Amino acid sequence: MAIIKSAKKRIRSSEKKRIVNLRRLRTMKEETKKFLKLIVAKKIEDAQKILPKLYQSIDKAVKNGIIKKNNAARKKSRLTKKIVDLKKKK
């Protein structure tokens, strides 16, 4: 347990930041799951509508340092590729 006042404050602030980071990560994962369910169901139009919101959640995760920039670029590329491949099959 921290004794110094500034250390106690640091514990409080880091806990708040941890909660915010977890929320951003959870949002990103939930959006990804929604998108992938639509892809499996072959609902291209609905998946395309969700894509900007998914990109936004991924970009926010990068901005806050939850995931790295290249990781986000790879995720976005792979998700977009799923739509393109689905369109080609139709």
N, C-alpha and C positions, 0 to 999 in steps of 0.2 A: 504494500500500500504506500502511495506517495505521501510524503510528509510536507514537502515544500509547496507553497501556494501555487506557484506557476506550474508545477508538475501535476497538481490536481486539475488545474484548468486545462492542461494539455490532454489529460485523460478524457475529460468531458468533451472537448472539441473533437478529438480523434474518434470518439464513439459516434458523435453526430455525423461526421464525415463517412464513417463506415456504413452507417444506415443509409445515407444518400447513395453511396456507391453500390450497395446491394440492391437498392431500388432500381437504379439505372440498369444494372446487369440483369435483373429479373425482367424488366420491361423489354430489354433487347431480346432475351431468350423467348419470352412469350410471343412477341411479334414474329420472331423467326418460326416458331412452331405453328402459328396461325397461317403464315405464308406457305409453309411446307404442306400443311393439311390441304390447302387450296390447290397446290400443285398436284398432289396425289389424286385429288378429286377432279383434276383437269378443268378447273374453273379459272381460265386464263385472265378474263376481264377482272374478276374479283382480286386475283393475285396482283395484277398491275395496279389496282387502286390502293392496295396495302403497301406496295413497294416504297413509295416516298416516305411513308411514316416509318417503315422499317429502316430505311437509309438514315432518317433523322435520329432514330434511337441509337443506331450504330455510331453515327457521328458524335452524338452527345457522350457516348461511352469513351470515345477517343479523346474528346476535349477534356474530360475529367481524369484521363489517365487510367481508366479501368481496363481498356485493351489498347494494344499498340496500333499505330497507323497502318502498318502493312497487314496486320491481322484483319483490320476493318476492310481494307481494300480487297483482300482475298475473300472475305465473307460476301461483300457486295458483288464481286465478280462472279462467284459461284452461284449466288441466288439469281442474278440476272441471267446467267447461262441456263438455269433450269427453265426459265420462261421461254427463252429463245429455242431451246431444244424441244419444248412442248409444242411451240408454234410450228416448228418444222415437221413434227410428226402428224399434225393435222392436215 
